[in-house]
Amino acid sequence: MRALTAAFLLAAMTTPLAAQRARARDLGVAPGVFAPGSNNAITDVAGVRVGHATIIEGDRVRTGVTAILPHEGNAYLERVPAAIWVGNGFGKLIGSTQANELGELETPILLTCTLCVWKAADAMTAWMLEKPGMERVRSINPVVGETNDGVLNDIRARPVTEAQVRAALDGATSGAVAEGSVGAGQGTVAFGWKGGIGTSSRVLPSSLGGYTVGVLVQSNFGGILQVEGAPVGRELGQYSFKDATSRDGGDGSIMMVVATDAPLSDRNLKRVASRAMMGLGRTGSSASNGSGDYVIAFSTAKEQRRAFNARRLETVELANEDVSGIFEAVVEATEEAIYNSLFQATSVTGNGRTVEAIPLDKVREILKRYGRGK
């Protein structure tokens, strides 16, 4: 039943959600100076694909899996350089030490709920080992991140199954990406409202290399929401530290995945990953004690690909002097991806609780009052 549920929702819960809500640019919110790609999504980086399995069972299970595939080949046999940045380490990110030690990914990236990371890692490992050319592989490093969706989801049931992980991986596509209360964002909460999956991209002008940068987030954190500087959380009366006697400092977590086609080594990808935290900060997060804030960055550039059995690597790397535009693009795309995760999310009831979607009509009014949006 769980496998059927995931497969059904994978197919049925993409377009309808987007139709009910709005993206940041629909409200006139367009952070920064660089233009987005055609989909304004991480999939604007050629070859990157995203898949969701959304898991809704009874009145208690509200969770899912989101898969990000770096290219159309076998990620183990044809590895991409990667780096992980830890903004605040209150979380579980499987595979992070080896990814940083070797500076590469050898699997897709999965996002899910906190108590399901090990089940998701095991399922993806089995999925990878079945691929052609993997017959003699005796070690694999699955990369799986999480946020805790235990408010809306019966997280102790650990409801993610192997079939649902496979559905997300096998269903990954390029093009538009479903956002909001889908996949690993089905049960998440951000700034007190419904959070979820959000994505955005930037394309640098040709004078800066013409590279594309895409970001996808799983938002489940708190703070004092601001939208391009407008104090939306304060105006709506919902923000951390509102009650001086409260210990609510904006705990939660966020996973941020950055992709680019710029030929960057893992060294500069770590620098790129660190800049995503600046985009997070612009939205009103202070990376509180209980918030796991992680960034995974990778490059799809063919000049940087690494064959699994290569004895020597000959790569072409962008010079340090030419990465500043990419830094700016990451900040802008991260900020907008977080807004999209909120604005696209729908209200969800689960586990005996309801978390409302942020009221976009009121957000529009606040933005107008502060000279933002449209």
Number of C-alpha atoms within 10 A of each C-alpha: 7 16 18 13 15 28 21 15 18 24 13 12 18 19 13 10 18 19 10 10 19 17 24 21 15 12 18 14 19 21 21 15 11 17 18 21 19 13 16 24 28 34 31 27 30 18 16 24 24 27 25 37 34 31 29 20 17 8 14 19 25 31 32 31 31 27 28 24 22 27 19 13 11 18 20 24 17 18 23 27 26 27 30 29 23 18 18 17 16 19 21 19 25 19 20 21 14 15 21 19 11 12 21 24 29 24 25 23 23 28 30 31 29 20 20 25 24 19 18 27 23 15 19 24 17 14 15 20 17 10 11 9 11 13 9 7 10 7 8 14 19 27 25 27 33 26 32 26 26 21 19 25 29 20 22 11 11 17 21 28 20 17 17 27 30 24 24 25 25 14 17 20 20 19 17 18 25 24 34 35 33 33 31 31 33 33 37 35 31 26 26 22 24 29 38 30 32 33 32 32 31 32 24 20 13 8 6 13 15 14 18 25 32 30 34 31 31 35 31 32 29 29 25 22 26 20 24 21 14 20 18 24 21 14 14 14 10 16 21 23 14 14 9 8 7 9 11 16 21 25 22 26 29 29 23 29 25 29 29 30 22 24 23 27 24 25 13 21 28 22 16 30 28 23 21 29 25 18 23 22 17 21 25 23 23 18 25 20 13 18 25 26 25 27 25 30 27 29 29 23 21 14 17 22 21 22 15 12 8 8 6 8 11 10 14 14 15 13 11 9 7 11 19 12 17 22 19 21 30 30 25 30 31 34 28 32 31 31 30 28 31 31 28 28 32 25 16 20 18 21 17 11 13 14 20 16 22 22 13 15 9 13 21 17 15 20 22 15 11 13 11 18 21 12
